[in-house]
Amino acid sequence: MKKEEGPIKLAYIGLGTNLGNRLINLKRSLELILLLPGIHLEACSNIYETKPVGGPEQGPFLNACISVKSKLAPVELLQAMLAIEHKMKRIRAARWGPRIIDLDLLVYEKTTVNTPVLQLPHPRLKERDFVLIPLSNIAPQLVIPGVNQTVEQILSSRKENPDVRLYCGQEWGMVP
């Protein structure tokens, strides 16, 4: 994968896991993201334990969001995240099935993309409390491109979701 040196952009990434030691999976994926060239961690959300949405019967997830500054273009960042999922041995057996790690590029600056490879902002971002709630920890005033509402505005229009429970604070992201 060719790395292009571009301008530094702010990106938001969703992390999720429901197999194995879920907390270690999140920490390991964060470590691997931070090893990518041209990536700098800006913020980590709290971690939330969430009931699975859609897909087959499975255990609860741990979900978090991070913001990073990146010199990678959106598609390059997505490819790097897919490579991390592969390195962590993610198996894609069933749509929305159990997974050791799931890394989603949620928002990349004010960029909108709609290709078979990448959609920005993430197409189901507005529907997913398990992403919006952690994202609100780090970017409540983030305006979602194409939606033209902030994360906080989207969340304020719905009832509190009991299926998204605080698991631990932002200290999990303090990678040694």
N, C-alpha and C positions, 0 to 999 in steps of 0.2 A: 504494500500500500504506500503510494507516494505521499509524503507529508508536504503540504504547501504551507509556507510561512505567510500567513495573512494577518489582517488586523485582529486585535484582541476583541473578542465578542463574549457576551454574557449568555450562558446557556443554563437551563434547568433540566435536571435529570431525576427521574423517578426510579427508586430501587425497591424491589420486592422479593420475598423468599418465603417458601413454606415447607421446605425439605431440610432434613439434617439439623445442624445447630444454626438456627436462623440468624442469631446475632453475629456469630462468627462469619456467616455468609455475607452479611451486609458490610461488616468491617473489611473483609477480604476484598470485596468488590470495590470498596472505596479506596483501599490501598492500591489496587490495580489501576483504577481510574487516575489516581494521582501520580502514577508512574508514566503516564502518557506524556510525550513531549508537548510542551506548550500548554499544559493544563495547570491551573492554580485554583485551589478550593477557596470559595468566597464564604459559603455558609452551609451548615447542616441543620436539617430539621430535627425535631423529636422523632422517635420511632413510635409507630402505632401498630397495635395488633388488630387485625381486621378479619372479618368473615370473608370467605371467597365469594366473588361475584361471577356468576355464570360458570360454565364448564362442569366437569364431573365432580362427584363427591370428593372432598379433600379437606385437609387440615387448614387451620388459620394461618394467615400471612403476617409477616412483619413488613411494614412499608415505611419508607422515608423519602425525602427529597433533598437534593443538594443543588447548590448553584456553583458554577465554575466559570472562570475566565479561560477562554480557549483561543488558540491560534488556528485550530483545525476548522475547516469548512464543515457545514452541517452534515453532509454525507460522510465525510472522513470521520467525524466524531461518532456518527451512528455505526460505521464499520468497526471502529475501535471498540465500541461497547459490545457489539456482536462478537468480536474476537475475545473479549473478557468473558462473556457468557460461555463461549466455547471452551476457553481455558479452565473455567470452573465446572465444566462438564454438564452444562445445561442440555437436557434432552427435550425435544419438542415432539412429544408423543400425541398429545391431544390439545386442541385449541383451548386456551385458558385453563390448562391442566396444571398439576403440581409442578413446581420448578425450584431448583436450587438457587437460581438467581434470575431476575428479570430486570433489565436496564432499559428504560424508555427515555428517549429524547423528547422532552415535553414542549419546551419553548427555546428558541434560539434567537435572541434579540427580538426584533419586530418582523422577523422573516416568516413568510408564509410559503409553503411548498406543498404541492399535491402531485406526487409521482408514484409509480408502483413501488419504488424503493423507500421513499420517505414522505411522510405527511407532517407538516408543521403548521400550527401547533398540533400536538398529538390529537388525533380525531375524537377520542373519547374522554379527553381531559375534563371537559365541563360536566360530564356525567358522573365522575368518579370521586366520591368523598374521600376514599382511601388515598387519593393523590392530592386533592385540593386542600385537605386539612393539613397534611405536612407542608405543602407548598405555602400555605398561609403563614406558617411559622417563620419562613425566611423571606417571603415576598408578598405580603398581603395587598400591596398597592400595585402589583404587577398587572398590567393590562394585557389580557390574552389577545394576541393578534387575530383579527377576523371576527372575534366575539365582541370586542370593544367594551368589555367589563373587566373590572379588577377581580382577582381571586376572592377578595373579601366581599365584593358585591355578589358574586355568584353564590358564595356560601351563605350570605345573609338571606337569600331568597328561599332557603330550605330549612327543614326542621333539623335539630341536632340528631346525628346518626349514632345510635347506641352500638352499632357494629364496628365502629372505629374508636378504639380505646387506647389511651396513652400507655405505652409500654416502658419507655425510658426517655430521659431528656437528651439534649443535644450533645452531651459529653461523649456519647458513643463515637462521634466523629473525630475525636481527638486522637488521630492515628499517631503512634509513636514514631 
